Amino acid sequence: MIIRSAQPSDQDSCIALLARLGEPEISAHPDADSIFQLLLTEERGQILVAIDNGSVVGMAASSFNLAMRCGAEYCQLEELIVDPSARGKNIGGLLVEHTIATARDRGCTEVGLYLVNHTSHNQPFYEKYGFQLVGSEMRQAL
Protein backbone atom coordinates (compact mmCIF):
# COMPACT_ATOMS: atom_id res chain seq x y z
CA MET A 1 0.00 0.00 0.00
CA ILE A 2 1.36 3.40 -1.00
CA ILE A 3 -0.03 6.71 0.27
CA ARG A 4 1.10 9.71 -1.77
CA SER A 5 0.00 13.10 -3.04
CA ALA A 6 -2.32 12.88 -6.00
CA GLN A 7 -0.94 13.42 -9.47
CA PRO A 8 -2.74 14.64 -12.60
CA SER A 9 -3.02 11.03 -13.80
CA ASP A 10 -5.10 10.18 -10.70
CA GLN A 11 -7.91 12.58 -11.58
CA ASP A 12 -10.28 10.12 -13.27
CA SER A 13 -9.85 7.58 -10.47
CA CYS A 14 -10.53 10.19 -7.76
CA ILE A 15 -13.62 11.52 -9.55
CA ALA A 16 -14.84 7.94 -9.95
CA LEU A 17 -14.43 7.36 -6.20
CA LEU A 18 -16.58 10.43 -5.52
CA ALA A 19 -19.25 9.13 -7.89
CA ARG A 20 -19.31 5.75 -6.12
CA LEU A 21 -20.62 7.37 -2.96
CA GLY A 22 -24.07 7.64 -4.50
CA GLU A 23 -25.07 10.47 -2.17
CA PRO A 24 -26.32 13.43 -4.23
CA GLU A 25 -25.03 16.06 -1.82
CA ILE A 26 -21.49 14.65 -1.79
CA SER A 27 -21.05 13.07 -5.20
CA ALA A 28 -18.79 14.63 -7.78
CA HIS A 29 -19.87 18.15 -8.64
CA PRO A 30 -19.68 19.23 -12.30
CA ASP A 31 -16.70 21.43 -11.35
CA ALA A 32 -14.87 18.62 -9.53
CA ASP A 33 -12.27 18.41 -12.30
CA SER A 34 -11.20 22.04 -11.87
CA ILE A 35 -11.19 21.72 -8.07
CA PHE A 36 -9.01 18.62 -8.41
CA GLN A 37 -6.51 20.66 -10.44
CA LEU A 38 -6.47 23.43 -7.82
CA LEU A 39 -5.89 20.96 -5.01
CA LEU A 40 -2.89 19.50 -6.86
CA THR A 41 -1.07 22.80 -6.29
CA GLU A 42 -1.39 22.18 -2.50
CA GLU A 43 -1.79 25.92 -2.01
CA ARG A 44 -5.29 25.73 -0.51
CA GLY A 45 -5.59 22.00 0.05
CA GLN A 46 -4.37 18.57 -0.94
CA ILE A 47 -5.47 15.22 -2.20
CA LEU A 48 -3.80 12.08 -0.91
CA VAL A 49 -4.36 8.79 -2.68
CA ALA A 50 -3.94 5.19 -1.60
CA ILE A 51 -2.44 2.97 -4.27
CA ASP A 52 -2.80 -0.81 -4.12
CA ASN A 53 -1.50 -3.00 -6.95
CA GLY A 54 -1.12 0.07 -9.16
CA SER A 55 -4.70 1.32 -8.71
CA VAL A 56 -6.16 4.20 -6.72
CA VAL A 57 -8.31 2.53 -4.05
CA GLY A 58 -8.81 5.48 -1.70
CA MET A 59 -8.47 9.22 -1.41
CA ALA A 60 -8.51 11.95 1.20
CA ALA A 61 -9.14 15.53 0.10
CA SER A 62 -8.42 18.35 2.53
CA SER A 63 -8.60 22.11 2.48
CA PHE A 64 -6.35 24.55 4.32
CA ASN A 65 -8.20 27.51 5.79
CA LEU A 66 -7.28 30.57 7.81
CA ALA A 67 -8.99 31.49 11.05
CA MET A 68 -8.14 34.20 13.54
CA ARG A 69 -9.17 31.84 16.37
CA CYS A 70 -6.34 29.52 15.34
CA GLY A 71 -3.76 32.19 14.67
CA ALA A 72 -2.72 30.14 11.65
CA GLU A 73 -4.04 27.68 9.13
CA TYR A 74 -6.22 24.75 10.04
CA CYS A 75 -6.93 21.67 7.97
CA GLN A 76 -10.41 20.47 7.06
CA LEU A 77 -10.76 16.85 5.93
CA GLU A 78 -13.34 17.28 3.19
CA GLU A 79 -13.65 13.81 1.65
CA LEU A 80 -12.38 10.42 2.74
CA ILE A 81 -13.34 7.62 0.39
CA VAL A 82 -12.17 4.02 0.12
CA ASP A 83 -13.36 1.81 -2.71
CA PRO A 84 -15.73 -0.82 -1.26
CA SER A 85 -13.61 -3.61 -2.74
CA ALA A 86 -10.59 -2.39 -0.71
CA ARG A 87 -12.25 -1.86 2.66
CA GLY A 88 -10.97 -3.68 5.72
CA LYS A 89 -7.29 -3.01 4.91
CA ASN A 90 -6.94 0.12 7.11
CA ILE A 91 -6.70 2.32 4.01
CA GLY A 92 -8.99 4.94 5.54
CA GLY A 93 -6.88 4.98 8.69
CA LEU A 94 -3.66 5.39 6.72
CA LEU A 95 -5.17 8.28 4.76
CA VAL A 96 -6.33 9.97 7.98
CA GLU A 97 -2.89 9.53 9.58
CA HIS A 98 -1.16 10.98 6.51
CA THR A 99 -3.62 13.89 6.39
CA ILE A 100 -2.88 14.71 10.04
CA ALA A 101 0.88 14.42 9.50
CA THR A 102 0.77 16.68 6.44
CA ALA A 103 -1.30 19.27 8.30
CA ARG A 104 1.11 19.17 11.24
CA ASP A 105 4.12 19.55 8.92
CA ARG A 106 2.41 22.50 7.24
CA GLY A 107 1.96 24.22 10.60
CA CYS A 108 -1.79 23.80 10.91
CA THR A 109 -3.06 24.12 14.47
CA GLU A 110 -5.91 21.62 14.09
CA VAL A 111 -7.65 19.22 11.76
CA GLY A 112 -11.41 19.13 11.55
CA LEU A 113 -14.10 17.29 9.63
CA TYR A 114 -17.86 17.25 9.34
CA LEU A 115 -20.08 14.35 10.23
CA VAL A 116 -23.48 14.66 8.62
CA ASN A 117 -26.49 12.38 9.00
CA HIS A 118 -25.32 9.75 6.51
CA THR A 119 -21.73 9.74 7.91
CA SER A 120 -22.43 9.98 11.64
CA HIS A 121 -21.85 6.21 11.98
CA ASN A 122 -18.16 6.96 11.27
CA GLN A 123 -17.69 8.86 14.54
CA PRO A 124 -16.00 5.93 16.38
CA PHE A 125 -13.58 5.51 13.46
CA TYR A 126 -12.46 9.15 13.65
CA GLU A 127 -12.28 9.05 17.46
CA LYS A 128 -9.61 6.32 17.12
CA TYR A 129 -7.45 8.97 15.43
CA GLY A 130 -7.98 11.60 18.12
CA PHE A 131 -10.97 13.51 16.75
CA GLN A 132 -13.52 14.77 19.24
CA LEU A 133 -17.11 15.80 18.65
CA VAL A 134 -17.40 19.60 18.86
CA GLY A 135 -20.74 21.35 18.30
CA SER A 136 -22.97 21.04 15.27
CA GLU A 137 -22.66 22.20 11.71
CA MET A 138 -24.96 24.74 10.12
CA ARG A 139 -25.06 25.53 6.40
CA GLN A 140 -26.87 27.76 3.97
CA ALA A 141 -27.01 26.85 0.29
CA LEU A 142 -26.16 29.75 -2.02
C-alpha positions, -999 to 999 in steps of 0.1 A, spaced: 0 0 0 14 34 -10 0 67 3 11 97 -18 0 131 -30 -23 129 -60 -9 134 -95 -27 146 -126 -30 110 -138 -51 102 -107 -79 126 -116 -103 101 -133 -99 76 -105 -105 102 -78 -136 115 -95 -148 79 -100 -144 74 -62 -166 104 -55 -192 91 -79 -193 57 -61 -206 74 -30 -241 76 -45 -251 105 -22 -263 134 -42 -250 161 -18 -215 147 -18 -210 131 -52 -188 146 -78 -199 182 -86 -197 192 -123 -167 214 -113 -149 186 -95 -123 184 -123 -112 220 -119 -112 217 -81 -90 186 -84 -65 207 -104 -65 234 -78 -59 210 -50 -29 195 -69 -11 228 -63 -14 222 -25 -18 259 -20 -53 257 -5 -56 220 0 -44 186 -9 -55 152 -22 -38 121 -9 -44 88 -27 -39 52 -16 -24 30 -43 -28 -8 -41 -15 -30 -70 -11 1 -92 -47 13 -87 -62 42 -67 -83 25 -40 -88 55 -17 -85 92 -14 -85 119 12 -91 155 1 -84 184 25 -86 221 25 -64 245 43 -82 275 58 -73 306 78 -90 315 111 -81 342 135 -92 318 164 -63 295 153 -38 322 147 -27 301 117 -40 277 91 -62 248 100 -69 217 80 -104 205 71 -108 168 59 -133 173 32 -136 138 17 -124 104 27 -133 76 4 -122 40 1 -134 18 -27 -157 -8 -13 -136 -36 -27 -106 -24 -7 -123 -19 27 -110 -37 57 -73 -30 49 -69 1 71 -67 23 40 -90 49 55 -69 50 87 -37 54 67 -52 83 48 -63 100 80 -29 95 96 -12 110 65 -36 139 64 -29 147 100 9 144 95 8 167 64 -13 193 83 11 192 112 41 196 89 24 225 72 20 242 106 -18 238 109 -31 241 145 -59 216 141 -76 192 118 -114 191 115 -141 173 96 -179 173 93 -201 143 102 -235 147 86 -265 124 90 -253 98 65 -217 97 79 -224 100 116 -218 62 120 -182 70 113 -177 89 145 -160 59 164 -136 55 135 -125 92 137 -123 90 175 -96 63 171 -75 90 154 -80 116 181 -110 135 168 -135 148 192 -171 158 187 -174 196 189 -207 214 183 -230 210 153 -227 222 117 -250 247 101 -251 255 64 -269 278 40 -270 269 3 -262 297 -20 
